[in-house]
Amino acid sequence: MKNDIAYNNVDFIPGGPAYPERWEEEARAWREREAAVGRARLNHAYGPAERQKMDVFHPAGRAEGLVVFVHGGYWLRFHRHFWSHFSEGLTHRGWAVAMPSYTLAPEARISDITREIARAVEVAAALVPGPMRLTGHSAGGHLMSRMLCQDVVLESGTRARLERAVPISPVGDLRPLLDTSMNEGLQLDEAEAEAESPVLHPAPDVPVTVWVGADERPVFLDQARWLAEAWGAEHRIAPGRHHFDVIDELREAGSPLVNAILS
């Protein structure tokens, strides 16, 4: 498939295969620590399926509002339990962070996953009052961006609370994935690829900052630019960051990425 190498991240990042194991261990330690002090609400169901659960991490005091973070993995892999520690910078700034899992392809199509995340956003909104921000990484950046599209049904009260969105290294145009081996699992056809591509939807009313690492694969730099141009959004390129460490700033309360989400 002609686009396989373009969308391959792990083989082009030094030590790439070691990242998931490290993420999982650091996330487990964070969950245990936050649960021990009563700042973690774990395994909260937002639907009946096994993976339709979320963890919500709370700040030390009353939350200023809610950030929903959607994880990546090309809609085919990973789980919320790899990312818990990336709530650290946001909770230290006084915001609660909801992190949902979702049914993976091929058990679910991407359009199904989009609807799952919409439901997760609604349930999370009921748990934490106040303003809301959305963010997500890679495929999660795609899913978060889809929440801003008018064909995705969110309750009017929830949509009114959305103040800002920051897709991180998002896949904004799914059409190139039709010519990848991963599409054996995704089962995208041309119609779904078009319908699920945020770049083909009108720009949302919510302010958007598209974030990407300067050292990412060229196609992810393109994807970020395509979405920013389609939506007239702010476009930020983080120097020295690749596709895996671009989210590291989420652990730093004063980082440019956390500032962008909470600005």
C-alpha positions as a printed NumPy array, in Angstrom:
array([[  0.   ,   0.   ,   0.   ],
       [  1.514,   3.302,  -1.076],
       [  0.762,   5.232,   2.126],
       [  1.984,   2.64 ,   4.655],
       [  5.406,   4.183,   5.213],
       [  4.009,   7.714,   5.353],
       [  1.744,   6.827,   8.289],
       [  4.316,   4.671,  10.106],
       [  5.497,   6.555,  13.18 ],
       [  7.136,   3.962,  15.392],
       [  9.924,   2.972,  12.982],
       [ 11.033,   6.567,  12.542],
       [ 11.261,   7.541,  16.225],
       [ 14.403,   6.621,  18.205],
       [ 13.346,   4.034,  20.777],
       [  9.841,   4.128,  19.367],
       [  8.786,   0.581,  20.343],
       [  9.576,   1.283,  24.019],
       [  7.141,   4.185,  24.399],
       [  3.888,   2.23 ,  24.98 ],
       [  5.337,   0.121,  27.791],
       [  6.688,   3.226,  29.503],
       [  3.396,   5.069,  29.056],
       [  1.462,   2.167,  30.547],
       [  3.682,   1.929,  33.628],
       [  3.724,   5.676,  34.281],
       [ -0.043,   5.831,  33.799],
       [ -0.612,   2.977,  36.265],
       [  1.523,   4.71 ,  38.905],
       [ -0.383,   7.984,  38.39 ],
       [ -3.781,   6.307,  38.695],
       [ -2.803,   4.525,  41.882],
       [ -1.431,   7.697,  43.431],
       [ -4.423,   9.83 ,  42.507],
       [ -6.911,   7.154,  43.592],
       [ -5.158,   6.848,  46.953],
       [ -5.771,  10.536,  47.685],
       [ -9.326,  10.518,  46.345],
       [ -8.701,  12.484,  43.155],
       [ -9.509,   9.737,  40.633],
       [-12.904,   8.408,  39.585],
       [-12.051,   5.216,  37.732],
       [-13.987,   2.929,  35.384],
       [-17.056,   5.153,  35.089],
       [-19.31 ,   3.683,  32.43 ],
       [-20.693,   5.845,  29.647],
       [-22.258,   2.933,  27.766],
       [-22.875,  -0.82 ,  28.037],
       [-19.861,  -2.097,  26.063],
       [-16.701,  -3.292,  27.785],
       [-14.527,  -0.413,  26.594],
       [-17.166,   2.269,  27.081],
       [-15.661,   3.508,  30.317],
       [-13.726,   6.561,  31.388],
       [-11.422,   7.676,  34.153],
       [-11.819,  11.185,  35.542],
       [ -8.927,  12.863,  37.339],
       [ -9.723,  15.782,  39.623],
       [ -7.633,  18.685,  40.899],
       [ -6.896,  19.17 ,  44.577],
       [ -9.705,  21.697,  44.973],
       [-12.904,  22.484,  43.159],
       [-12.484,  22.066,  39.414],
       [-12.369,  25.156,  37.217],
       [-13.939,  23.062,  34.46 ],
       [-13.478,  19.894,  32.428],
       [-11.008,  18.79 ,  29.77 ],
       [-11.812,  15.656,  27.756],
       [ -8.732,  13.921,  26.326],
       [ -9.177,  11.259,  23.629],
       [ -6.321,   8.838,  23.036],
       [ -4.842,   7.751,  19.724],
       [ -3.627,   4.487,  18.242],
       [ -5.112,   4.662,  14.737],
       [ -8.506,   3.621,  16.164],
       [ -7.009,   0.09 ,  16.342],
       [ -5.074,  -0.072,  19.594],
       [ -4.463,   1.277,  23.081],
       [ -6.725,   2.028,  26.012],
       [ -7.254,   4.892,  28.432],
       [ -4.869,   3.166,  30.864],
       [ -1.867,   4.191,  28.751],
       [ -2.486,   7.914,  29.172],
       [ -3.608,   8.644,  32.751],
       [ -0.449,  10.55 ,  33.688],
       [ -0.993,  13.008,  30.862],
       [ -3.731,  14.567,  32.981],
       [ -1.085,  15.867,  35.386],
       [ -0.455,  19.331,  33.987],
       [ -4.149,  20.078,  33.574],
       [ -5.18 ,  18.911,  37.05 ],
       [ -2.341,  20.946,  38.546],
       [ -3.916,  23.945,  36.843],
       [ -7.225,  23.216,  38.577],
       [ -9.112,  21.384,  35.817],
       [-10.671,  17.928,  35.872],
       [ -9.675,  15.597,  33.03 ],
       [-11.869,  12.824,  31.602],
       [-10.138,  10.085,  29.62 ],
       [-12.443,   7.616,  27.844],
       [-11.635,   4.336,  26.175],
       [-13.673,   3.315,  23.138],
       [-14.411,   0.217,  21.117],
       [-11.574,  -0.412,  18.685],
       [-11.666,  -1.299,  15.017],
       [-12.43 ,  -3.72 ,  13.484],
       [-15.093,  -4.393,  16.125],
       [-16.314,  -0.845,  15.539],
       [-16.15 ,   1.358,  12.473],
       [-14.738,   4.854,  12.854],
       [-18.228,   6.309,  12.516],
       [-19.3  ,   4.116,  15.452],
       [-16.333,   5.3  ,  17.501],
       [-17.269,   8.911,  16.767],
       [-20.712,   8.303,  18.258],
       [-19.16 ,   6.584,  21.288],
       [-16.947,   9.58 ,  21.993],
       [-19.916,  11.918,  21.672],
       [-21.66 ,   9.858,  24.342],
       [-18.522,   9.924,  26.499],
       [-18.38 ,  13.718,  26.25 ],
       [-22.016,  13.968,  27.357],
       [-21.5  ,  11.691,  30.349],
       [-18.301,  13.455,  31.375],
       [-20.075,  16.808,  31.12 ],
       [-22.66 ,  15.595,  33.628],
       [-19.92 ,  14.689,  36.113],
       [-18.062,  18.019,  36.167],
       [-19.762,  21.422,  35.859],
       [-18.316,  24.485,  34.236],
       [-16.578,  25.272,  30.958],
       [-15.199,  22.475,  28.802],
       [-12.147,  22.045,  26.612],
       [-11.477,  19.177,  24.207],
       [ -8.142,  17.679,  23.23 ],
       [ -6.841,  14.432,  21.827],
       [ -3.787,  12.94 ,  20.18 ],
       [ -3.453,  11.487,  16.668],
       [ -6.602,   9.4  ,  16.048],
       [ -7.86 ,  10.988,  19.268],
       [ -7.237,  14.371,  17.674],
       [ -9.482,  13.247,  14.843],
       [-12.221,  12.053,  17.203],
       [-12.056,  15.218,  19.257],
       [-12.272,  17.314,  16.086],
       [-15.341,  15.372,  15.01 ],
       [-17.08 ,  16.53 ,  18.196],
       [-16.961,  20.051,  16.768],
       [-18.73 ,  19.096,  13.536],
       [-22.41 ,  19.898,  13.277],
       [-23.405,  16.387,  12.188],
       [-22.285,  15.057,  15.592],
       [-25.167,  15.319,  18.01 ],
       [-24.323,  16.867,  21.37 ],
       [-26.92 ,  18.301,  23.712],
       [-27.221,  22.039,  23.287],
       [-26.166,  22.617,  26.88 ],
       [-22.998,  20.576,  26.417],
       [-22.093,  22.242,  23.125],
       [-22.599,  25.656,  24.708],
       [-20.001,  24.786,  27.355],
       [-17.262,  24.023,  24.798],
       [-14.842,  26.936,  24.892],
       [-11.723,  25.679,  23.104],
       [-10.316,  22.628,  21.328],
       [ -6.73 ,  21.559,  20.706],
       [ -6.294,  18.585,  18.373],
       [ -2.729,  17.289,  18.787],
       [ -1.135,  15.713,  15.69 ],
       [ -4.615,  15.002,  14.333],
       [ -5.674,  12.958,  11.332],
       [ -8.01 ,  15.475,   9.749],
       [ -8.405,  13.812,   6.353],
       [ -9.085,  10.075,   6.382],
       [ -9.07 ,   9.6  ,   2.633],
       [ -5.321,   8.779,   2.406],
       [ -5.898,   5.889,   4.825],
       [ -7.904,   4.081,   2.162],
       [ -4.557,   3.164,   0.596],
       [ -2.938,   1.696,   3.713],
       [ -2.682,  -1.805,   5.099],
       [ -4.293,  -0.63 ,   8.323],
       [ -7.523,  -0.176,   6.412],
       [ -7.968,  -3.941,   6.569],
       [ -8.9  ,  -3.29 ,  10.191],
       [-10.494,   0.119,   9.785],
       [-12.71 ,  -1.046,   6.92 ],
       [-13.084,   2.482,   5.615],
       [-14.804,   3.001,   2.296],
       [-14.725,   6.242,   0.346],
       [-18.06 ,   7.48 ,   1.676],
       [-17.144,   6.942,   5.315],
       [-13.661,   8.399,   4.842],
       [-15.23 ,  11.569,   3.49 ],
       [-17.973,  11.766,   6.118],
       [-15.483,  11.234,   8.96 ],
       [-12.893,  13.76 ,   7.721],
       [-13.066,  16.987,   9.742],
       [-11.365,  18.904,   6.922],
       [-14.483,  18.36 ,   4.814],
       [-16.803,  19.828,   7.456],
       [-17.456,  23.535,   8.021],
       [-15.3  ,  25.31 ,  10.553],
       [-16.745,  25.178,  14.078],
       [-17.682,  28.185,  16.177],
       [-15.311,  27.002,  18.932],
       [-11.757,  28.415,  18.806],
       [ -9.342,  25.7  ,  17.652],
       [ -5.562,  25.421,  17.927],
       [ -4.059,  22.637,  15.826],
       [ -0.88 ,  21.395,  17.514],
       [  1.839,  19.255,  15.931],
       [  5.505,  18.413,  16.534],
       [  8.14 ,  19.879,  14.221],
       [  9.915,  16.513,  13.975],
       [  6.854,  14.459,  13.062],
       [  6.477,  12.474,   9.88 ],
       [  5.816,  14.787,   6.912],
       [  2.278,  13.487,   6.488],
       [  1.358,  14.514,  10.04 ],
       [  2.704,  17.989,   9.394],
       [  0.496,  17.983,   6.292],
       [ -2.536,  16.675,   8.192],
       [ -2.194,  19.382,  10.832],
       [ -1.824,  22.074,   8.175],
       [ -4.78 ,  20.77 ,   6.182],
       [ -7.052,  20.947,   9.228],
       [ -5.803,  24.372,  10.287],
       [ -6.313,  25.724,   6.766],
       [ -9.746,  24.124,   6.343],
       [-10.981,  25.599,   9.592],
       [ -9.018,  28.843,   9.652],
       [ -7.573,  27.662,  12.958],
       [ -4.437,  28.645,  14.826],
       [ -1.576,  26.339,  13.832],
       [  1.228,  25.658,  16.324],
       [  4.338,  23.616,  15.533],
       [  6.218,  22.49 ,  18.66 ],
       [  9.982,  22.565,  18.074],
       [ 11.939,  19.365,  18.648],
       [  8.86 ,  17.175,  19.157],
       [  7.983,  13.98 ,  17.334],
       [  4.69 ,  12.084,  17.238],
       [  5.237,  10.284,  20.554],
       [  6.769,  12.989,  22.739],
       [  4.586,  15.829,  21.444],
       [  2.168,  15.063,  24.288],
       [  4.838,  15.178,  27.021],
       [  3.993,  18.835,  27.709],
       [  0.593,  17.705,  28.998],
       [  2.433,  16.732,  32.188],
       [  3.743,  20.273,  32.739],
       [  1.289,  22.742,  34.263],
       [  2.97 ,  25.766,  32.691],
       [  3.806,  24.299,  29.304],
       [  2.805,  25.968,  26.025],
       [  0.509,  23.031,  25.227],
       [ -1.359,  23.197,  28.541],
       [ -1.557,  26.971,  28.145],
       [ -3.058,  26.523,  24.677],
       [ -5.75 ,  24.175,  26.012],
       [ -6.649,  26.422,  28.917],
       [ -6.245,  29.822,  27.258]])
